[in-house]
């Protein structure tokens, strides 16, 4: 097996080099004499200026600013004139002097709001607070700065991912305040990757660039520009199917640009970690109207336990065709393949009390932390194939049309080993398999965006129609192999493929469960951000959602049952006041989400959609020329009409439950000194069940609400001068308080103990290459996460990385 892995890596690496040679022929020598120019373009209101043309006069080199107003161009050594222009605006020229192997950071450039002309501003350096993003296109489905948005969100930038040498969405999200990982990705068809908790509710990363982009396995970060963690109920603009009451996680991908460039990177580490990744970009025509970018990666990660691995491939091409100044057509794809053995997950048998188990904390269990209790061939194959298309048309200076299509396909086949914790330090060893399970999602979304005035009042508007279809054809089955002692040196490797195949061959299934259904959702929504004054902004939005569950199909009886339809309305309101314009923002919001549910109540009326309503208020600041950015907020979420089974008649339902979740979140992103960057976040959540007739849990924290206290921080410093300019160091970590994964008056309390996990990295970054070393879990902390389960986490691990830029 090891020889096979080594051979594959050699072949994969050789293929990557071949691709580079094909694209890079004739450029190799020139790269040795190239330098880099970086800059940042903003409006007169100090907002990022997107799609501004940046060219090197008299050469073929050029680009456009991204959504953050940033640009970067690599050019051979020499003296040039930088041309900054935009359609209908006055051009600005600036002389530059490029030195090979060095990066020139330009002062910021501002586009005047009065006449759209461009002028230079006296600012020391370019964008120094590199972990901050000032605006987003997706959070409000319109270009809106953070200070203008009444909703709270966190952005995890690509610069932070590079500095921490992060390769997955899982690891990236440790930088988001209030986000706690609950479960690793299952890889099962239709699932949405790993499970996290936000504001007391479970959430997954199921959106990409604002629409459906489901990936069932651990999500590779190779093609990500940033990750947006949007807080609180958000169904008004994003629907309820792929979001939760705690919010949503949106992956924003890298886009093609109009010059040749890229990066080839390698990584090696302990626990059999190996990685090869390529990011390559090139225009496909002389006019640079057709732009292409490819991100691809191979990742192999072993286990800190006796057995286990996750081997994955990611391929993500992206194509943009700038047909005219008004029309842009883009096409993207994401192809993920994974073969793995599921991580160790220990469940509690139904209705087993904590007292009967004999232990009430994970660190008191007599489990061998490094023992997987299984063989090395209970593998599962997972595939996700996602395709995206967009047609964006500028109708006028005030109106834009955007047509978006997403088609996602997921597949899984293989074993899913898991364990039950039993009294007497015993564990039962079980499997839940999927057999050629698939899930297909299609989303078609049409948006019209406007930026116009009614009288003297500015309006930023989006109106949209959305169709979403989920077609599931999944089949789960499983059985129990045996019960063994968790202590000692048993023959745990006999829990393997041969044993389970033999068991299933006898027809011994503890359960079979088909998940075959089709569900359609038809939606319409409008949202308007209304400037009452330059400093007072009100927003209002409304969604109407028609859910059509076409029922569940039983292949045994060949019948379809449980079909139902529901209509839900989801409003949203916000108010922002900036006492110091563009620097201090006081905000408040009312946000809503809902969950469709089937059934008939005890009063013979149909069940209505469950509703979650949030009230939130706080302050956002952006001070000292952007060097200090912070958000502090208090939220109060109430979920009403929670559905549970009737105790009088099991075929009926009761809607009497309410969950209250309230708390405080704070985030700081700072650049106090040149080269020094800091991010930090803290959160507190109080969650409990109220207004329910279930006396065993009323007034208690739900077992799925995660830790009430969490914190995260990262501090890094990069040398700014001298021969070691670009050398940097980073240190940070995460804290989570006790997590009660069983919390019931009848069953007792079982706790996952609090943990502090520390991480560090060092790197040397130049315009041509980057070398890095990182170590996660510095103190070799034993800790557990869990979604009502006990999941041991990775011990101290490290990786050495190298990237060549071209």
N, C-alpha and C positions, 0 to 999 in steps of 0.2 A: 504493500500500500504506500509506504513512504517513498519507495523508488518511483511508483506511478505519479505521486504528487510532484516529486522533483522533476520528472520528465515533463509533466504538463506545464509546470512553471517555466521551464526552459523554452518550451514551444510557444507558450503565451508571450514570454518576454521577447523572443525572436520575432513573433508576429507584430508586436508593438513597434519594434525597431524598424521593421520593414515598412510599416505604414508611415513612420516618420520620414524615412528615406524617400519614399515616393512623393510625399508632400514637400519635402525640405531640400530636394536636390538643387544644388546651385546656391544654397543659402548658408551652408555650414561655415565657410570661412568668414563671411560677412558678419555672422553672429558674434565673432570674437571682438569686433570693433564697434558694437552697438551699445548705446546707452538708453536711458529711459527718461521720459518727461511725464510728470503726473500733475494733475490740477483738479480744481473744483469750481463749478459754475453755479451761481445762485441768482435768484431774482432780487429786485430791490427790497422785497419783503423778507429777504434772507431765507428763501425757500429754494430747494434744489431745482435747478433748471435742466430739464430732461430733453434729449434729442437735439442738443446744440451741436453743430458740426465743428469739429476740430481737425484741421489739416496742417501739414507741413508744406508751406508754400513752395511750389516748383518741384514737388516730389510726389510719389505715389502713396505716401504714408498719411494716414488719417483715421479718424474714428468719430463716434458721437458720444455725448454724455449719457450715462445710464440714469436710472430712476433717482439715484442719489445725487445726480449732478457731477459725478466723478468721471474722469477720463484718464487713460494711460496709453502712451504710444512708445514703441521701441524704434529707434532710428540710428543709423550709423553716426559715428562721431563727426562733429562739425558744427558750424554756425548756421542757423536757419531763422526763418520768420514763421511764427505760429499764427495761423489764421483762424479766428473764431467767428462763426457766422451762423445765421439762422434765416430761414425764408422770410422775406419782408422786413429784415432788420439791417442795420448798419453794421458792417464788418469791423472787427477789431484786430489789429496786428500787434504782435509782441516778439521782439528778438529773443532768441534762446541760444545757449551755447551747450552742446551736448558733449560729455566726456565719456569715453568707452568704459563700461563696467560700473557706471555710477548713475544715480537717480537724481534728476532735477525736480524739486518740488516747487511749483509756481505759487505765487500769491493768488488768492481767490479772485475770480472774475465775476462781475455782476452784470446781469441784463436789466436795464432800466425798465420799470413798469410803465413809464410815461410814453416813451417813443420806441420801445423795443431795441434801442441801440445798446451796444455793449461797451462797458467801460471797466477799467482796472480799479480795484479797491485796495487800499493799503492794509493788508492783513499779513501777519507774519506766518509764512508757510501755508501749505495746503490743508486739507482736512486732517486735523491732528487727533480729534476724538474718533479714532477709527472704528470703535465698537458701537458707534451710535448711527442710527438711520433716522433722518428727520421726517420722512414722509413715506407713504405707501399708496400704491394703486389698488391693492386688493382688499385692505381692511374695511374700507367704506365703499368699495366698488367704484371709486372715483379718486383722482389725485387729491390727497388731503394731507396736510402736515400733521404731525403728532399733536402739536399745541392746539390745532383747530378741531381735533377729533375728541368727542366726549366719551369715547370708549377707550378702555385700557388695553394695551397690547405691548408685547416685548418682541424685539427683533434680535435674532442671533445672526451676526454677520459672517460672511465668508472669511474676513480677516481674522476673526476670533477662532474659527474652525482651523485655519492654517496655523495660527500660533499655538493652539492647544494640540495640534496634530490629531484632529478628530476625523474619523472615517464613517461614522454612522449617525443617523438622527437620534438614536438612543443616547449616545454620549453628548451630542450637541445640546440636548434639552436639559442637561444638568445646569445650564447657564440661565435658565428661565425661572424667575422667582415664583414660588408656589406650585411648581410642577414636580411631581414625584412619580418615579417609575413604579408600576405595580406588578407587571408581568412582562416577560420577554415575548417576542412574536411567536405565534404558534405555527405559522407557515401554512395553515389550513385554508383551502379555497374559500374566498368570500370574507375572510378575516382582514383586519386593517392594520397589521403590524403590531408593535408592542402596545401595551396598555399603560396609561398614565392617569394621574389624578390631578384635577384642577378645581380648586374651590369646593372640594368635597365630593366631586363627581368624576366618573370615569370618562376618559377621552382618548381617542386614537388619532394618528396622523393620516387622514383619508382625503385631504384636499391638496391639489397641486395647482399653483397659479390661480387659485380661487374657485376651481371646479373639481369634480371627482377625479381622483388619481390614486386608486387603491393599490397598495403593495402589501402582500400578505406576510412576507418574511422581514427580517431585519433590514431596514432601508439604508442603502448605501448613500453617502453624501457626495459622491463624485460629481454629480451634475447640479449641485445646489449652490445658489448665490447667497441665499439667506433663508432663515426659518422664522415665520411669524406666528407667535403664540397669542391668540386673540381671546380675551378673558370674558367670562360671563355668558349668559344665554344669548345666542346669536342667530336664531332661526329666521329673523326678519329678512336678512340679506343672503343667508347661506342655507336655509332650510333646516329640517330637523333630522334628516336621514343620516348625514355624515358628521353631525355636530352633537355636542352634549350640553347639559345645563352649565357645565363648567367652562365651556368655550369650544375652541377648535384649534387645530394646528395646521398651518398652511405652508407648504414647501414652495419656495420661489426659485425657479431654475435659472441657470446661466443662459445668456442669449448670445447668438452670433454677432460679431462685429466686422468692420470692413477692412481688416488687414490680416496678414498671416501671423500666426503666433500660437503658442501653446505651452504645455508643460508635461514632462514625463517624470513620474515619481515611483519610488520603490520604498518598501518598508519591511523590516525584519524584526522579530521580537520573540519573547519567551512564549510558552504554551503553543508552540508551532504556528506563530503568527507570520504570515507572508502576504505581501500586497504589491500589486503592480497596477498603476493607473495612468491613463493618458487623457489629456485635454488638448484638442487640436482644433484650430479655427482657420478658415480661409475663405476669401471671396471666390466665387465660381465663374465670374465673368469680368471682363475688363472694366465695365461700367460700375461694378460693385453693387449691382442691384440684387444679386442672388448670393446670399451669405450662408455658410455652412459651418456647424460646430459639432464635434463629436467628443463625448465624455464616455470613457469605458474603464472598468476596473475588474480585477480579479482579487478576491479576498479569502484567505484561509485563516481560521481561528480555531485553535484547539480548546481544550478544557483544563481547568485547574483540578478537575476531578479525575478519577481513574480512567473514565472513558468519556467520549463526547467530542464533537467537532461541528463546525459550520463552514461550509465551502460555498462561495457564491460568486456569480458573475453579473455584471451590470453593463448594459450598452444603452446609451442615450444620445441619439442623433437629433440635431435641431437645424431646421432650414427656414430662412426668412427670404421672401421675395418682395422687395420694395418696387412694386409695379409702377407707381407714380408717386408724386409728392403727397397724394391723398390716400392711396390704396396700398396696404401692406397685407401680405398673405404669409402665414407661418404654419409649419408642420413640425411636430415633435413626436418622438417615441421614447418609451422606457421599456426595456426588456430586462427582466430580472430572473435569474435561475439560481436555485439554492438546493443543496443537498445537506442534510444535517441530522443530528440526533437531538431531540428535544431536551431542553435544560431540566434539571431535577426540580420537580414540583411535588410537594407533600400536602395532601388534602386531609380534611377531617371527615370521618364518616357521618352521614346524616343523623342528627339527633344524639351523637355521642357527646357526653359532657366532658368539660375540661377536668373535672375531678376524677372521672373514670380513666382518663389518659394518664393522670399522675404527674403532669408537668403543665405549668401555665406560662412558660416563656420559651422562646426558641433556643436561647443559649443554655437551657437546662435539659433539652432533649439529648438523649444518648445516641445521637447520630454522628457518624464519622463525616466531618465536613468535606473531606476530599474523596469520599466514596460515592460513586454514581449508583451503586446497587444494581447495575445492569451491564449487559454485554455491549459490544461496540458495533453492532450491525442492525440495531433497531432504527433504521434510517427512514427519512421522509424526503420526498422530492416535491419542491414547490416551484411554480412558475407564475410570473405576472407579466402580461404583455399589455401595455397601455399606449394608446395613440391619441394625439391631440391635434386639432386644427383650429385656426383662428383667421377670420377675415375682418380687418379693421379698416374702416373707411371714414375719412374726415369729410363730413357733409358740408360743413362751413367752419368758419373760425370759432363758432360757438357750439357746434354739435358734432358728435362722433358716434358712429355705429360700430358695434363689436359683436360678431357672431362667433360663438365658441362651441366646439364639439369635442366630446371626450368619450372614448370607448375603452373600457378596461376589461381584461380577461384574467382570471386567476384559476390555478389548478393545483391540486395536491393529491398525493398518493403515498401511502406508507404508514408507519407506526407512529404512535404518540404515547410513549411510556409515561406513567405517573404512579404515585404511591399514596397509600392511606396510612396515617399514624394511628396505631392501635395500642391499647393498654399492654403493659409488660414489656415495653421497648421493642414491640414487634411492628413490622410494616408489611402491608400487602402490596404486591407488585402487579400492576394492571396496565392494560393497553387500551387506548382509544384510537382506532385507525380510521383513515379516510380511504375510499376506493375510487380513484379517478374522478374526484369531486371537482366541479367547476362552478364558477360564478361569473356572470357577465353583467356589467353595468354600462349604461349609455346615458350621457347627459348632453342635452342641447340647450344652449343658453343664448338669448339675444338681449343685448343691452344697448340703450341709447343714453349717452352722456351729454349733458349740456352745461355750459358755463356762461350765464347771461345775466342781464340786469332787468328788473321790473322797476321802472322809475330809477331811483338811485340805489336800490337794494340789489346786491349781488346774490345770485342763486347758483348753486352747484347741484345738479340734478342727475339722478340715474333712474331709469325705468326699465324693467326687464321682464321677460318671459322665460320660464324654465321648464323643461321636461326631463324627468329622471326615471329610468327603468332599471330594476334589479331582477335578473333572471337566474335563480339558484337551482343547481342540479347536483346536490351533494348527498353523500351517503356515509354515515358514521356507524361504526360497530366496534365492540370491544368485549373484553373478558378479563378475568382475574387469573393469573398464573399460579401464585402460591402466597404463602405468608412466611416470612423469615424474620430472624432476629436482626435488629439494627446494630447489635454489638458483635464483636468477634471478627473472625476471618472466614466467613461463609463463602460458598461458591456462587458469588453474586453474578458471575458471567453467564450462568445458565438461564438467565432472563434474556433471551436472545431471539433472533429471527426463526431459527429452527424450532425452538420450543413453542413459539406463538403460532407458527404455521401448522405444527402438529396439532395444537389445541383447536385451531379453527377448522382443521380438516375433519375433526370429529363432529362438527356442527355445534360446538359449545360456545354460544354467544350469551354474554350476560345482558346485552342490549343491542338492538339495531335501531338506527334513527335516520330516516331520510329527511332531508331538508330541501324539498322540491317545491318551489313557489315562484310566482311572478307578481311584482308589485310596481305600480306606476304612480308617479307623483306629478301633478300639473300645478304650476305656480305662476303667480304674477306679483310683482312688487314695485314700489316706487319709494324714492328717498330724496329728500331735499335738504341741503345745508344752506341756511338763509342768514346772510349778514345783516343784522339789524343796524349795527354800526361796524366800523373796522375792528372794534374790540369786543363786541357782543354778538355771538353766533348761536342761532337756534337750529336744531335739526329735528326732522320728523320722518318716519318711514312706516310703511305698512305692507304686509304680505298676506295674500290669501293662498291657501294650500289645499288642494284636493287630492286625497290619498285613496288609491284604489288597490286594495289587497285582493288579488284574484283567487286566493285560497291556497291551501297546502294539498299537494297530491300524494296519495298513498299508493306506491307501486304494487303492494300486496292486494289491496281491495280494488285498485284501479278507480278510486274515487277522489274527488276534490272537495274539501270541506273548509269551513272557516272564512269564506270570502266576506269582505265587508268594505264599506266606503265611509270616509269621514272628511269633513271640511274643518279647517282650522284657520284662525286669523292671528297674526303676530304683529303687534305694534312695537314701535321703538321711538324714544324721544331723547333729546340731548340738549344741554345748554352749556355754553362756554363763555366765560368772561375773562379777558386778558387785561388786568390792571396795569401791567407793563407789557405793551404790545410786543409780540414775538419773543417774549422772554418768560413771562409768568402767566399761567392759565389755570383758572379755577373752573372746574367742570362738575356736572351732575348728569346722570343718565337713568333712564328707565328702559330696561331691555327684557325681551320675552323669548321663550322657546316653548316647545310642546313635544309631546310624544304620542303617536297614535297607538291605540290599544283596542283589541277586539273584546267582544263579550256582551252579555246582558246582565244588568244589575238585579239585585233582589226585588226592586220595585218594578221589574219588567221593562225598564227603559234601557236603551242602548248605552253602552259605556261611551263617555265623551273623552276627547284627547286630554291627557295629563298636561298641566300648565306649570311653567316656571317663570316667575317674575322677579326681576332684580332692580333694586334701587342702589345707586352708587354715587359717591361724591369724592372729590379729591383735588389735588393740585399737581400740575406739571410745570417744570421749569427748564429753561435752556439759557444758561448764563455764561458770562465771561467768554464771549465769542465762540460759544458752543463747547467750551471745555468742561462744563458741568451740566449734565442732563439728569433729571430725576422725575419719578412719578410716585406719589403716595396716594393711596385710596382706601376708603372703607366701603364695603359692599354688604348687602343684605338680600339673600335669595330665598324665596319661599316657593316650594313645590306643592301644589295642591292637586286633589283628585287622584292621588296615587291608587293604583288598582291592585287589589289582592283577592285571593280566592275566598268565597263565602264559606263560613263555617256551618251554615244551615243547609246549603245545597252546593256541592263541589262544581256543578256545571255553571253556577252563577258567580258574579263578581260583586265586590264591594268597593266603592270609591270614597273612602273616608280618611285616607292618610295624608299627612302633611310633613314635609321635611323642611327644616329651617337651616340655612347655611349662611353664616355671616363671618366677616373677618377683615383683616387689614393686610395690605400688601405694599411693599416699598421697594423701589429699585433706584440705584445710582450708577451712572456711567460717567466717568470723569477722566480728564487728562490734566492733572494738576501741574505737572512739569513736562518739559519737552522729553518725549520718549517714555514717559510713565503713564500707563493706562490702568484704570481700575473699573471693575464692575462688581456690584454687590446687590444682593436682594434678600429680603426677609419676608416671611408671611406667617400669619396666624389665622386659623380657621376653627370656628366653633360650629359644629353640625349636630343636629339631633332630630329624632323623629317625634312628632307631636300629633295630637288629634287622631290617634289611632286606637282601636279597641284591643290591639295586641299588647297586653300588659307586660309581656316579656321584654319588649324593646322600647316602649314609650319613654321619652325623655333621655334616651341613651344615644351615644354617637353611633351611626351606622358602621358596620364592620367593613364597608367598602370606602369609607371616607378618608383613609390614609392618616398620616401623622398630622396632628394639629399645628405643630411648629416646624418650619423648614427654613433653611438659610443657604445661600450660595455666595461665593466670592471668587474673584480672580484678579491678581495683581501682576503686571508685567512691566519690564523696563528694557528698552532697546537703546544701545549706544548710538549717539547721533553724530559723532565726529571721530576722526582718526582712522588708523589703518584697520581697526576692527569695527568700523561703523556697520551696523546691521546685526551685531551680536546682541542677543537678547535672552532674558530669563523670565519665566512665569511661574507663579505659585498660586494655588487656590484649593477649594474644596467644597463639600456639601455636608450639611447637618440635617438630620431628621429626628424628631422626638419619637417616643414610644408609639407604636401603631397597634391598636387593639383590633385584631382580625376576627376574633370572636368576642362579642360584647352583648350578652343576653342574661337576663335574670334566671332563665331556665338552664342554659348551657354553661354559663360562667364566662370568664374573661381569659383570653389567651393573647399574649403580647409579643410582638416583634420588637426587640429592644432598640433604643435610640442608637444612632451611629453618627460618626464623623469620618468622612473619607477625604483624604488629602491627595492632591495631584501636583505634579510639577513638570516643567518642560524647559529646555534650552534650545536655542536655534541660532543659526548664522545665515542671514538672508541678504543676498545680493541681487543685482539685476539679471544675473545669468544662472544662478543656482541657489538652492536653499538646503541646508543640512540641519537636521533636528533630532533631538532625543527627548522622549517623554517617559515618565513613570507615573502610573495611576495606582491609587491605594498605597501610598508610601509606607504607611504603618502596618501593612498586611492585616488590616482590620477584617475580622469575621463579622459579616452582617447579613441580614435577610430582608427581602421585600416580599410582598404577597397581596394577592387579590383574594382575601379570605384563605390564603394558603401560606406555606413556608417555602421560600425559594432562596437557597444560599447563593451568594454573589461572589464574583471573581476576586481572588486574592491579588497580592502585589503583581503587577505586570508592567512590562516596558516595551518600547519599540524605538528603533533607530530608523530615521527616514532620510531620503535624499531625493531632491527634485531638480531637474534640469529645465530651464526656461528657454524657449526659442521663439 
